[in-house]
Amino acid sequence: MMDPSLNPIMLSIAVLAMFALIWGGVRTLRTERTRGVLMLIAALVLLGNLLIWTV
């Protein structure tokens, strides 16, 4: 079982990863369309997970 005090740290890391995926996906869209779209989809999935964790 995880320590509940780690929850804010895990949420912060997930938010940073989501923003990194969005930034990288937008930049990659210009050259490799498929990879950029997949990165944006991964960011949306991570956003969904964040919304589930916080509710």
C-alpha positions in Angstrom: 0.0 0.0 0.0 1.2 3.5 -0.8 1.8 6.2 1.7 -1.0 8.8 1.5 1.5 11.6 2.0 2.9 10.8 -1.5 -0.4 11.7 -3.2 0.4 15.4 -3.8 3.8 14.4 -5.2 2.3 11.8 -7.6 -0.3 14.3 -8.8 2.3 16.9 -9.4 4.5 14.5 -11.4 1.5 13.4 -13.4 0.5 17.0 -14.2 4.1 17.8 -15.3 4.2 14.7 -17.5 0.8 15.7 -19.0 2.1 19.2 -19.9 5.3 17.6 -21.3 3.3 15.3 -23.5 1.2 18.2 -24.8 4.2 20.3 -25.5 6.1 17.4 -27.2 3.0 16.3 -29.1 2.4 19.8 -30.6 6.0 20.1 -31.6 6.1 16.6 -33.1 2.9 17.2 -35.0 4.8 19.3 -37.5 7.2 16.6 -38.5 5.7 13.2 -37.5 1.9 13.5 -37.5 1.2 10.0 -36.1 3.6 10.2 -33.2 2.4 13.7 -32.3 -1.3 12.6 -32.3 -0.4 9.6 -30.1 1.4 11.9 -27.6 -1.7 14.1 -27.4 -3.9 11.1 -26.9 -1.6 9.9 -24.1 -1.9 13.4 -22.5 -5.7 13.1 -22.7 -5.6 9.7 -21.0 -3.4 11.1 -18.3 -5.8 14.0 -17.8 -8.6 11.6 -17.4 -6.6 9.7 -14.8 -5.9 12.9 -12.9 -9.6 13.8 -12.9 -10.4 10.3 -11.5 -7.7 10.5 -8.8 -8.8 13.9 -7.5 -12.6 13.2 -7.3 
